[in-house]
Amino acid sequence: MMVIEIFGKVLRELREANNISQEKLAEYCDLDRTYISLLERGLRQPTITTIFKVSKALNISPSDFVLKVELRIKELSI
Amino acid sequence: MMVIEIFGKVLRELREANNISQEKLAEYCDLDRTYISLLERGLRQPTITTIFKVSKALNISPSDFVLKVELRIKELSI
């Protein structure tokens, strides 16, 4: 599984944990709803700016977001 | 200063601290030397995949790399 797919899964989990819709998240981040959907499905590469935007909206630091992606990759590599 | 500019500065500092050239870093990451140069000057948006690639080459975890960017932004916001 690729980095962007893991990123997408973590994004969806954090969004659901924050109990907000893709529409709301898109609005908070000034991004398109479709783009959020593509990110969650691992079909787009988030840029560092996007990572900072979605992290802010999801009440997590960008480094903690990336750490979750890292740890998930490690789990899958065992 | 924008996130990508800070990212570029941190990237250059880490590369110099590792004592490797843009050419060598590009080779390790399977990226173009020109692209590394654009990243360091804050002229391109690194994707999460690029962040993982350069972090590996620079012996730092991707989350620690992003943490450095975050802390630098906080310093500048004071």
Backbone of each chain as nested JSON, in Angstrom:
{
  "chains": [
    {"id": "A", "residues": [
      {"number": 1, "name": "MET", "atoms": {"N": [0.849, -1.208, 0.0], "CA": [0.0, 0.0, 0.0], "C": [0.88, 1.252, 0.0]}},
      {"number": 2, "name": "MET", "atoms": {"N": [0.486, 2.226, -0.769], "CA": [1.321, 3.415, -0.92], "C": [1.029, 4.475, 0.147]}},
      {"number": 3, "name": "VAL", "atoms": {"N": [2.007, 5.378, 0.295], "CA": [1.888, 6.45, 1.295], "C": [0.566, 7.21, 1.144]}},
      {"number": 4, "name": "ILE", "atoms": {"N": [0.182, 7.518, -0.101], "CA": [-1.046, 8.325, -0.249], "C": [-2.31, 7.547, 0.141]}},
      {"number": 5, "name": "GLU", "atoms": {"N": [-2.273, 6.241, -0.009], "CA": [-3.436, 5.442, 0.396], "C": [-3.568, 5.438, 1.929]}},
      {"number": 6, "name": "ILE", "atoms": {"N": [-2.419, 5.288, 2.594], "CA": [-2.429, 5.315, 4.062], "C": [-2.868, 6.706, 4.534]}},
      {"number": 7, "name": "PHE", "atoms": {"N": [-2.315, 7.733, 3.891], "CA": [-2.709, 9.101, 4.245], "C": [-4.23, 9.234, 4.152]}},
      {"number": 8, "name": "GLY", "atoms": {"N": [-4.796, 8.741, 3.066], "CA": [-6.246, 8.833, 2.85], "C": [-7.042, 8.158, 3.948]}},
      {"number": 9, "name": "LYS", "atoms": {"N": [-6.573, 6.977, 4.36], "CA": [-7.278, 6.239, 5.424], "C": [-7.214, 7.01, 6.746]}},
      {"number": 10, "name": "VAL", "atoms": {"N": [-6.022, 7.536, 7.064], "CA": [-5.868, 8.288, 8.311], "C": [-6.732, 9.555, 8.266]}},
      {"number": 11, "name": "LEU", "atoms": {"N": [-6.756, 10.198, 7.107], "CA": [-7.582, 11.404, 6.949], "C": [-9.051, 11.084, 7.236]}},
      {"number": 12, "name": "ARG", "atoms": {"N": [-9.539, 10.008, 6.626], "CA": [-10.958, 9.64, 6.833], "C": [-11.221, 9.339, 8.308]}},
      {"number": 13, "name": "GLU", "atoms": {"N": [-10.324, 8.587, 8.948], "CA": [-10.511, 8.247, 10.36], "C": [-10.541, 9.495, 11.246]}},
      {"number": 14, "name": "LEU", "atoms": {"N": [-9.622, 10.409, 10.979], "CA": [-9.571, 11.635, 11.794], "C": [-10.817, 12.492, 11.556]}},
      {"number": 15, "name": "ARG", "atoms": {"N": [-11.252, 12.543, 10.305], "CA": [-12.466, 13.321, 10.001], "C": [-13.672, 12.72, 10.717]}},
      {"number": 16, "name": "GLU", "atoms": {"N": [-13.786, 11.395, 10.661], "CA": [-14.921, 10.741, 11.319], "C": [-14.824, 10.881, 12.848]}},
      {"number": 17, "name": "ALA", "atoms": {"N": [-13.596, 10.805, 13.38], "CA": [-13.405, 10.981, 14.823], "C": [-13.814, 12.397, 15.25]}},
      {"number": 18, "name": "ASN", "atoms": {"N": [-13.634, 13.367, 14.342], "CA": [-14.037, 14.749, 14.621], "C": [-15.515, 14.978, 14.29]}},
      {"number": 19, "name": "ASN", "atoms": {"N": [-16.118, 13.903, 13.761], "CA": [-17.548, 13.941, 13.472], "C": [-17.949, 15.068, 12.506]}},
      {"number": 20, "name": "ILE", "atoms": {"N": [-17.122, 15.255, 11.475], "CA": [-17.507, 16.246, 10.47], "C": [-17.564, 15.605, 9.081]}},
      {"number": 21, "name": "SER", "atoms": {"N": [-18.4, 16.163, 8.244], "CA": [-18.604, 15.643, 6.884], "C": [-17.476, 16.103, 5.968]}},
      {"number": 22, "name": "GLN", "atoms": {"N": [-17.371, 15.446, 4.821], "CA": [-16.397, 15.879, 3.814], "C": [-16.686, 17.33, 3.404]}},
      {"number": 23, "name": "GLU", "atoms": {"N": [-17.963, 17.667, 3.319], "CA": [-18.355, 19.034, 2.932], "C": [-17.818, 20.059, 3.925]}},
      {"number": 24, "name": "LYS", "atoms": {"N": [-18.019, 19.772, 5.214], "CA": [-17.573, 20.698, 6.266], "C": [-16.05, 20.822, 6.255]}},
      {"number": 25, "name": "LEU", "atoms": {"N": [-15.389, 19.683, 6.133], "CA": [-13.927, 19.708, 6.13], "C": [-13.432, 20.541, 4.948]}},
      {"number": 26, "name": "ALA", "atoms": {"N": [-14.04, 20.321, 3.788], "CA": [-13.67, 21.079, 2.592], "C": [-13.848, 22.574, 2.833]}},
      {"number": 27, "name": "GLU", "atoms": {"N": [-14.943, 22.92, 3.474], "CA": [-15.257, 24.327, 3.746], "C": [-14.207, 24.928, 4.693]}},
      {"number": 28, "name": "TYR", "atoms": {"N": [-13.898, 24.208, 5.782], "CA": [-12.892, 24.686, 6.74], "C": [-11.541, 24.922, 6.066]}},
      {"number": 29, "name": "CYS", "atoms": {"N": [-11.215, 24.031, 5.116], "CA": [-9.874, 24.053, 4.51], "C": [-9.822, 24.896, 3.246]}},
      {"number": 30, "name": "ASP", "atoms": {"N": [-10.972, 25.395, 2.82], "CA": [-11.051, 26.122, 1.55], "C": [-10.554, 25.226, 0.398]}},
      {"number": 31, "name": "LEU", "atoms": {"N": [-11.033, 23.994, 0.441], "CA": [-10.718, 23.032, -0.621], "C": [-12.042, 22.519, -1.185]}},
      {"number": 32, "name": "ASP", "atoms": {"N": [-11.966, 21.78, -2.26], "CA": [-13.171, 21.237, -2.87], "C": [-13.599, 19.93, -2.186]}},
      {"number": 33, "name": "ARG", "atoms": {"N": [-14.884, 19.688, -2.072], "CA": [-15.381, 18.453, -1.454], "C": [-14.874, 17.241, -2.231]}},
      {"number": 34, "name": "THR", "atoms": {"N": [-14.876, 17.374, -3.542], "CA": [-14.401, 16.29, -4.412], "C": [-12.936, 15.964, -4.13]}},
      {"number": 35, "name": "TYR", "atoms": {"N": [-12.15, 17.014, -3.874], "CA": [-10.726, 16.821, -3.598], "C": [-10.53, 16.054, -2.287]}},
      {"number": 36, "name": "ILE", "atoms": {"N": [-11.329, 16.374, -1.276], "CA": [-11.265, 15.645, 0.007], "C": [-11.587, 14.167, -0.241]}},
      {"number": 37, "name": "SER", "atoms": {"N": [-12.604, 13.929, -1.047], "CA": [-12.994, 12.554, -1.366], "C": [-11.856, 11.817, -2.089]}},
      {"number": 38, "name": "LEU", "atoms": {"N": [-11.22, 12.483, -3.022], "CA": [-10.093, 11.871, -3.751], "C": [-8.922, 11.591, -2.808]}},
      {"number": 39, "name": "LEU", "atoms": {"N": [-8.65, 12.537, -1.901], "CA": [-7.569, 12.332, -0.922], "C": [-7.881, 11.109, -0.058]}},
      {"number": 40, "name": "GLU", "atoms": {"N": [-9.116, 11.012, 0.432], "CA": [-9.475, 9.907, 1.325], "C": [-9.374, 8.555, 0.626]}},
      {"number": 41, "name": "ARG", "atoms": {"N": [-9.577, 8.565, -0.676], "CA": [-9.479, 7.305, -1.416], "C": [-8.059, 7.054, -1.94]}},
      {"number": 42, "name": "GLY", "atoms": {"N": [-7.119, 7.918, -1.552], "CA": [-5.72, 7.715, -1.953], "C": [-5.484, 7.969, -3.424]}},
      {"number": 43, "name": "LEU", "atoms": {"N": [-6.337, 8.819, -4.005], "CA": [-6.233, 9.065, -5.451], "C": [-5.572, 10.395, -5.781]}},
      {"number": 44, "name": "ARG", "atoms": {"N": [-5.225, 11.174, -4.747], "CA": [-4.482, 12.415, -4.976], "C": [-3.349, 12.516, -3.977]}},
      {"number": 45, "name": "GLN", "atoms": {"N": [-2.256, 13.141, -4.399], "CA": [-1.11, 13.398, -3.546], "C": [-1.361, 14.681, -2.76]}},
      {"number": 46, "name": "PRO", "atoms": {"N": [-1.505, 14.61, -1.439], "CA": [-1.618, 15.88, -0.715], "C": [-0.273, 16.598, -0.698]}},
      {"number": 47, "name": "THR", "atoms": {"N": [-0.289, 17.889, -0.845], "CA": [0.941, 18.672, -0.713], "C": [1.122, 19.029, 0.757]}},
      {"number": 48, "name": "ILE", "atoms": {"N": [2.278, 19.544, 1.098], "CA": [2.514, 19.926, 2.494], "C": [1.508, 20.996, 2.934]}},
      {"number": 49, "name": "THR", "atoms": {"N": [1.134, 21.873, 2.033], "CA": [0.162, 22.928, 2.369], "C": [-1.199, 22.316, 2.692]}},
      {"number": 50, "name": "THR", "atoms": {"N": [-1.6, 21.32, 1.915], "CA": [-2.859, 20.619, 2.189], "C": [-2.787, 19.899, 3.534]}},
      {"number": 51, "name": "ILE", "atoms": {"N": [-1.653, 19.263, 3.817], "CA": [-1.489, 18.567, 5.103], "C": [-1.66, 19.554, 6.262]}},
      {"number": 52, "name": "PHE", "atoms": {"N": [-1.054, 20.739, 6.142], "CA": [-1.191, 21.758, 7.197], "C": [-2.653, 22.221, 7.319]}},
      {"number": 53, "name": "LYS", "atoms": {"N": [-3.327, 22.394, 6.175], "CA": [-4.725, 22.859, 6.205], "C": [-5.652, 21.842, 6.859]}},
      {"number": 54, "name": "VAL", "atoms": {"N": [-5.577, 20.578, 6.419], "CA": [-6.504, 19.586, 6.986], "C": [-6.175, 19.301, 8.454]}},
      {"number": 55, "name": "SER", "atoms": {"N": [-4.901, 19.36, 8.816], "CA": [-4.524, 19.123, 10.215], "C": [-5.149, 20.182, 11.111]}},
      {"number": 56, "name": "LYS", "atoms": {"N": [-5.062, 21.423, 10.671], "CA": [-5.638, 22.517, 11.46], "C": [-7.139, 22.28, 11.658]}},
      {"number": 57, "name": "ALA", "atoms": {"N": [-7.808, 21.91, 10.592], "CA": [-9.26, 21.691, 10.655], "C": [-9.611, 20.499, 11.543]}},
      {"number": 58, "name": "LEU", "atoms": {"N": [-8.684, 19.534, 11.652], "CA": [-8.97, 18.312, 12.4], "C": [-8.33, 18.311, 13.797]}},
      {"number": 59, "name": "ASN", "atoms": {"N": [-7.872, 19.488, 14.222], "CA": [-7.325, 19.641, 15.579], "C": [-6.172, 18.693, 15.885]}},
      {"number": 60, "name": "ILE", "atoms": {"N": [-5.276, 18.56, 14.929], "CA": [-4.101, 17.731, 15.151], "C": [-2.924, 18.496, 14.546]}},
      {"number": 61, "name": "SER", "atoms": {"N": [-1.737, 18.328, 15.125], "CA": [-0.591, 19.016, 14.518], "C": [-0.205, 18.255, 13.246]}},
      {"number": 62, "name": "PRO", "atoms": {"N": [0.316, 18.961, 12.246], "CA": [0.717, 18.29, 11.012], "C": [1.722, 17.155, 11.271]}},
      {"number": 63, "name": "SER", "atoms": {"N": [2.636, 17.357, 12.232], "CA": [3.63, 16.305, 12.503], "C": [2.973, 15.075, 13.135]}},
      {"number": 64, "name": "ASP", "atoms": {"N": [1.951, 15.291, 13.967], "CA": [1.242, 14.144, 14.543], "C": [0.438, 13.4, 13.471]}},
      {"number": 65, "name": "PHE", "atoms": {"N": [-0.104, 14.156, 12.53], "CA": [-0.827, 13.536, 11.409], "C": [0.142, 12.635, 10.637]}},
      {"number": 66, "name": "VAL", "atoms": {"N": [1.305, 13.177, 10.306], "CA": [2.298, 12.413, 9.537], "C": [2.81, 11.23, 10.358]}},
      {"number": 67, "name": "LEU", "atoms": {"N": [2.929, 11.419, 11.674], "CA": [3.364, 10.319, 12.547], "C": [2.365, 9.156, 12.48]}},
      {"number": 68, "name": "LYS", "atoms": {"N": [1.074, 9.475, 12.447], "CA": [0.059, 8.422, 12.338], "C": [0.234, 7.645, 11.027]}},
      {"number": 69, "name": "VAL", "atoms": {"N": [0.542, 8.374, 9.952], "CA": [0.756, 7.72, 8.651], "C": [1.987, 6.802, 8.737]}},
      {"number": 70, "name": "GLU", "atoms": {"N": [3.054, 7.335, 9.32], "CA": [4.299, 6.582, 9.497], "C": [4.082, 5.286, 10.273]}},
      {"number": 71, "name": "LEU", "atoms": {"N": [3.378, 5.402, 11.419], "CA": [3.173, 4.241, 12.283], "C": [2.329, 3.191, 11.574]}},
      {"number": 72, "name": "ARG", "atoms": {"N": [1.331, 3.65, 10.814], "CA": [0.468, 2.732, 10.07], "C": [1.29, 1.964, 9.027]}},
      {"number": 73, "name": "ILE", "atoms": {"N": [2.208, 2.687, 8.379], "CA": [3.072, 2.036, 7.38], "C": [3.941, 0.972, 8.057]}},
      {"number": 74, "name": "LYS", "atoms": {"N": [4.472, 1.33, 9.238], "CA": [5.313, 0.367, 9.973], "C": [4.522, -0.881, 10.341]}},
      {"number": 75, "name": "GLU", "atoms": {"N": [3.294, -0.668, 10.837], "CA": [2.426, -1.803, 11.196], "C": [2.254, -2.74, 9.996]}},
      {"number": 76, "name": "LEU", "atoms": {"N": [2.002, -2.149, 8.843], "CA": [1.735, -2.94, 7.642], "C": [2.985, -3.633, 7.106]}},
      {"number": 77, "name": "SER", "atoms": {"N": [4.16, -3.121, 7.499], "CA": [5.411, -3.69, 6.996], "C": [5.89, -4.877, 7.818]}},
      {"number": 78, "name": "ILE", "atoms": {"N": [5.272, -5.061, 8.994], "CA": [5.736, -6.151, 9.882], "C": [5.477, -7.516, 9.228]}}
    ]},
    {"id": "B", "residues": [
      {"number": 1, "name": "MET", "atoms": {"N": [5.727, 34.399, 5.548], "CA": [6.396, 33.329, 4.804], "C": [5.493, 32.09, 4.751]}},
      {"number": 2, "name": "MET", "atoms": {"N": [5.456, 31.476, 3.601], "CA": [4.544, 30.349, 3.412], "C": [5.169, 29.01, 3.813]}},
      {"number": 3, "name": "VAL", "atoms": {"N": [4.279, 28.029, 4.035], "CA": [4.716, 26.688, 4.447], "C": [5.784, 26.13, 3.503]}},
      {"number": 4, "name": "ILE", "atoms": {"N": [5.592, 26.302, 2.193], "CA": [6.564, 25.701, 1.265], "C": [7.928, 26.386, 1.328]}},
      {"number": 5, "name": "GLU", "atoms": {"N": [7.937, 27.67, 1.666], "CA": [9.224, 28.359, 1.799], "C": [9.986, 27.847, 3.015]}},
      {"number": 6, "name": "ILE", "atoms": {"N": [9.259, 27.663, 4.114], "CA": [9.878, 27.128, 5.334], "C": [10.359, 25.703, 5.066]}},
      {"number": 7, "name": "PHE", "atoms": {"N": [9.516, 24.918, 4.404], "CA": [9.911, 23.549, 4.067], "C": [11.229, 23.569, 3.294]}},
      {"number": 8, "name": "GLY", "atoms": {"N": [11.324, 24.461, 2.327], "CA": [12.533, 24.561, 1.5], "C": [13.774, 24.874, 2.314]}},
      {"number": 9, "name": "LYS", "atoms": {"N": [13.618, 25.801, 3.263], "CA": [14.761, 26.167, 4.11], "C": [15.198, 24.983, 4.976]}},
      {"number": 10, "name": "VAL", "atoms": {"N": [14.213, 24.302, 5.567], "CA": [14.53, 23.151, 6.426], "C": [15.195, 22.06, 5.58]}},
      {"number": 11, "name": "LEU", "atoms": {"N": [14.678, 21.851, 4.39], "CA": [15.257, 20.839, 3.491], "C": [16.732, 21.156, 3.212]}},
      {"number": 12, "name": "ARG", "atoms": {"N": [17.001, 22.413, 2.864], "CA": [18.399, 22.803, 2.569], "C": [19.285, 22.59, 3.791]}},
      {"number": 13, "name": "GLU", "atoms": {"N": [18.8, 23.005, 4.967], "CA": [19.586, 22.857, 6.193], "C": [19.891, 21.388, 6.487]}},
      {"number": 14, "name": "LEU", "atoms": {"N": [18.882, 20.54, 6.349], "CA": [19.077, 19.112, 6.632], "C": [20.035, 18.492, 5.611]}},
      {"number": 15, "name": "ARG", "atoms": {"N": [19.908, 18.904, 4.364], "CA": [20.803, 18.374, 3.333], "C": [22.247, 18.782, 3.634]}},
      {"number": 16, "name": "GLU", "atoms": {"N": [22.434, 20.053, 3.997], "CA": [23.787, 20.53, 4.294], "C": [24.334, 19.855, 5.559]}},
      {"number": 17, "name": "ALA", "atoms": {"N": [23.454, 19.651, 6.549], "CA": [23.87, 18.976, 7.778], "C": [24.31, 17.535, 7.472]}},
      {"number": 18, "name": "ASN", "atoms": {"N": [23.696, 16.931, 6.46], "CA": [24.065, 15.574, 6.046], "C": [25.242, 15.587, 5.076]}},
      {"number": 19, "name": "ASN", "atoms": {"N": [25.64, 16.816, 4.737], "CA": [26.812, 16.997, 3.877], "C": [26.675, 16.298, 2.512]}},
      {"number": 20, "name": "ILE", "atoms": {"N": [25.49, 16.425, 1.932], "CA": [25.324, 15.878, 0.586], "C": [24.843, 16.964, -0.384]}},
      {"number": 21, "name": "SER", "atoms": {"N": [25.211, 16.794, -1.629], "CA": [24.856, 17.765, -2.673], "C": [23.409, 17.576, -3.123]}},
      {"number": 22, "name": "GLN", "atoms": {"N": [22.888, 18.574, -3.822], "CA": [21.542, 18.439, -4.406], "C": [21.519, 17.246, -5.365]}},
      {"number": 23, "name": "GLU", "atoms": {"N": [22.614, 17.06, -6.097], "CA": [22.698, 15.943, -7.059], "C": [22.554, 14.602, -6.347]}},
      {"number": 24, "name": "LYS", "atoms": {"N": [23.312, 14.441, -5.26], "CA": [23.273, 13.175, -4.51], "C": [21.894, 12.943, -3.913]}},
      {"number": 25, "name": "LEU", "atoms": {"N": [21.316, 14.004, -3.34], "CA": [19.986, 13.866, -2.741], "C": [18.976, 13.457, -3.813]}},
      {"number": 26, "name": "ALA", "atoms": {"N": [19.055, 14.1, -4.952], "CA": [18.152, 13.781, -6.063], "C": [18.29, 12.313, -6.45]}},
      {"number": 27, "name": "GLU", "atoms": {"N": [19.542, 11.859, -6.512], "CA": [19.815, 10.473, -6.892], "C": [19.214, 9.499, -5.867]}},
      {"number": 28, "name": "TYR", "atoms": {"N": [19.451, 9.774, -4.569], "CA": [18.917, 8.909, -3.508], "C": [17.39, 8.819, -3.597]}},
      {"number": 29, "name": "CYS", "atoms": {"N": [16.763, 9.946, -3.943], "CA": [15.291, 10.033, -3.905], "C": [14.651, 9.688, -5.231]}},
      {"number": 30, "name": "ASP", "atoms": {"N": [15.466, 9.451, -6.241], "CA": [14.954, 9.222, -7.581], "C": [14.098, 10.419, -8.042]}},
      {"number": 31, "name": "LEU", "atoms": {"N": [14.632, 11.6, -7.77], "CA": [13.984, 12.836, -8.199], "C": [14.988, 13.615, -9.051]}},
      {"number": 32, "name": "ASP", "atoms": {"N": [14.52, 14.67, -9.662], "CA": [15.399, 15.48, -10.497], "C": [16.165, 16.502, -9.648]}},
      {"number": 33, "name": "ARG", "atoms": {"N": [17.414, 16.777, -10.004], "CA": [18.216, 17.76, -9.275], "C": [17.513, 19.124, -9.301]}},
      {"number": 34, "name": "THR", "atoms": {"N": [16.958, 19.459, -10.446], "CA": [16.247, 20.739, -10.611], "C": [15.056, 20.832, -9.653]}},
      {"number": 35, "name": "TYR", "atoms": {"N": [14.396, 19.697, -9.462], "CA": [13.228, 19.671, -8.572], "C": [13.661, 19.927, -7.122]}},
      {"number": 36, "name": "ILE", "atoms": {"N": [14.793, 19.317, -6.719], "CA": [15.332, 19.566, -5.363], "C": [15.627, 21.052, -5.196]}},
      {"number": 37, "name": "SER", "atoms": {"N": [16.23, 21.635, -6.209], "CA": [16.562, 23.057, -6.167], "C": [15.287, 23.915, -6.035]}},
      {"number": 38, "name": "LEU", "atoms": {"N": [14.262, 23.57, -6.798], "CA": [12.983, 24.305, -6.719], "C": [12.342, 24.149, -5.336]}},
      {"number": 39, "name": "LEU", "atoms": {"N": [12.413, 22.929, -4.786], "CA": [11.869, 22.696, -3.441], "C": [12.602, 23.563, -2.419]}},
      {"number": 40, "name": "GLU", "atoms": {"N": [13.93, 23.582, -2.498], "CA": [14.72, 24.331, -1.515], "C": [14.445, 25.831, -1.593]}},
      {"number": 41, "name": "ARG", "atoms": {"N": [14.076, 26.285, -2.792], "CA": [13.769, 27.713, -2.932], "C": [12.284, 28.014, -2.682]}},
      {"number": 42, "name": "GLY", "atoms": {"N": [11.541, 27.007, -2.255], "CA": [10.126, 27.227, -1.941], "C": [9.274, 27.474, -3.162]}},
      {"number": 43, "name": "LEU", "atoms": {"N": [9.708, 26.944, -4.287], "CA": [8.995, 27.202, -5.548], "C": [8.151, 26.018, -6.008]}},
      {"number": 44, "name": "ARG", "atoms": {"N": [8.219, 24.912, -5.277], "CA": [7.353, 23.775, -5.576], "C": [6.743, 23.25, -4.288]}},
      {"number": 45, "name": "GLN", "atoms": {"N": [5.543, 22.715, -4.406], "CA": [4.85, 22.095, -3.288], "C": [5.304, 20.648, -3.174]}},
      {"number": 46, "name": "PRO", "atoms": {"N": [5.991, 20.261, -2.102], "CA": [6.298, 18.837, -1.975], "C": [5.022, 18.06, -1.629]}},
      {"number": 47, "name": "THR", "atoms": {"N": [4.873, 16.896, -2.215], "CA": [3.75, 16.025, -1.845], "C": [4.187, 15.168, -0.658]}},
      {"number": 48, "name": "ILE", "atoms": {"N": [3.243, 14.474, -0.056], "CA": [3.588, 13.612, 1.083], "C": [4.596, 12.543, 0.652]}},
      {"number": 49, "name": "THR", "atoms": {"N": [4.481, 12.049, -0.569], "CA": [5.422, 11.035, -1.053], "C": [6.839, 11.613, -1.146]}},
      {"number": 50, "name": "THR", "atoms": {"N": [6.953, 12.844, -1.633], "CA": [8.263, 13.503, -1.69], "C": [8.823, 13.705, -0.284]}},
      {"number": 51, "name": "ILE", "atoms": {"N": [7.965, 14.113, 0.65], "CA": [8.412, 14.308, 2.038], "C": [8.967, 12.994, 2.599]}},
      {"number": 52, "name": "PHE", "atoms": {"N": [8.285, 11.882, 2.343], "CA": [8.774, 10.577, 2.815], "C": [10.099, 10.224, 2.14]}},
      {"number": 53, "name": "LYS", "atoms": {"N": [10.216, 10.487, 0.842], "CA": [11.459, 10.16, 0.122], "C": [12.653, 10.967, 0.633]}},
      {"number": 54, "name": "VAL", "atoms": {"N": [12.503, 12.287, 0.726], "CA": [13.659, 13.097, 1.152], "C": [13.995, 12.82, 2.623]}},
      {"number": 55, "name": "SER", "atoms": {"N": [12.983, 12.559, 3.442], "CA": [13.253, 12.26, 4.85], "C": [14.115, 11.012, 4.975]}},
      {"number": 56, "name": "LYS", "atoms": {"N": [13.756, 9.993, 4.218], "CA": [14.526, 8.739, 4.266], "C": [15.978, 9.01, 3.877]}},
      {"number": 57, "name": "ALA", "atoms": {"N": [16.168, 9.773, 2.821], "CA": [17.518, 10.072, 2.338], "C": [18.301, 10.91, 3.344]}},
      {"number": 58, "name": "LEU", "atoms": {"N": [17.586, 11.694, 4.159], "CA": [18.249, 12.608, 5.096], "C": [18.252, 12.077, 6.533]}},
      {"number": 59, "name": "ASN", "atoms": {"N": [17.94, 10.791, 6.673], "CA": [17.994, 10.141, 7.99], "C": [17.17, 10.831, 9.063]}},
      {"number": 60, "name": "ILE", "atoms": {"N": [15.967, 11.211, 8.684], "CA": [15.061, 11.823, 9.653], "C": [13.68, 11.217, 9.38]}},
      {"number": 61, "name": "SER", "atoms": {"N": [12.868, 11.09, 10.412], "CA": [11.521, 10.565, 10.146], "C": [10.694, 11.679, 9.506]}},
      {"number": 62, "name": "PRO", "atoms": {"N": [9.743, 11.323, 8.654], "CA": [8.911, 12.355, 8.012], "C": [8.208, 13.247, 9.045]}},
      {"number": 63, "name": "SER", "atoms": {"N": [7.775, 12.639, 10.161], "CA": [7.077, 13.456, 11.169], "C": [8.036, 14.438, 11.848]}},
      {"number": 64, "name": "ASP", "atoms": {"N": [9.281, 14.046, 12.049], "CA": [10.259, 14.976, 12.624], "C": [10.59, 16.1, 11.642]}},
      {"number": 65, "name": "PHE", "atoms": {"N": [10.629, 15.76, 10.371], "CA": [10.858, 16.785, 9.338], "C": [9.73, 17.821, 9.404]}},
      {"number": 66, "name": "VAL", "atoms": {"N": [8.496, 17.325, 9.424], "CA": [7.33, 18.228, 9.462], "C": [7.309, 19.015, 10.776]}},
      {"number": 67, "name": "LEU", "atoms": {"N": [7.74, 18.367, 11.87], "CA": [7.804, 19.066, 13.161], "C": [8.762, 20.255, 13.075]}},
      {"number": 68, "name": "LYS", "atoms": {"N": [9.898, 20.056, 12.409], "CA": [10.851, 21.161, 12.246], "C": [10.201, 22.331, 11.495]}},
      {"number": 69, "name": "VAL", "atoms": {"N": [9.423, 21.998, 10.481], "CA": [8.726, 23.04, 9.697], "C": [7.728, 23.776, 10.599]}},
      {"number": 70, "name": "GLU", "atoms": {"N": [6.967, 22.986, 11.36], "CA": [5.974, 23.542, 12.29], "C": [6.6, 24.495, 13.309]}},
      {"number": 71, "name": "LEU", "atoms": {"N": [7.701, 24.044, 13.914], "CA": [8.354, 24.854, 14.951], "C": [8.902, 26.143, 14.357]}},
      {"number": 72, "name": "ARG", "atoms": {"N": [9.44, 26.043, 13.14], "CA": [9.987, 27.227, 12.477], "C": [8.862, 28.247, 12.207]}},
      {"number": 73, "name": "ILE", "atoms": {"N": [7.704, 27.735, 11.811], "CA": [6.566, 28.623, 11.561], "C": [6.139, 29.31, 12.855]}},
      {"number": 74, "name": "LYS", "atoms": {"N": [6.133, 28.53, 13.954], "CA": [5.764, 29.115, 15.258], "C": [6.74, 30.203, 15.671]}},
      {"number": 75, "name": "GLU", "atoms": {"N": [8.027, 29.946, 15.487], "CA": [9.058, 30.939, 15.811], "C": [8.801, 32.242, 15.055]}},
      {"number": 76, "name": "LEU", "atoms": {"N": [8.464, 32.098, 13.784], "CA": [8.273, 33.28, 12.94], "C": [6.97, 34.016, 13.254]}},
      {"number": 77, "name": "SER", "atoms": {"N": [6.036, 33.306, 13.909], "CA": [4.734, 33.915, 14.198], "C": [4.733, 34.698, 15.5]}},
      {"number": 78, "name": "ILE", "atoms": {"N": [5.804, 34.531, 16.309], "CA": [5.853, 35.206, 17.628], "C": [5.928, 36.724, 17.435]}}
    ]}
  ]
}
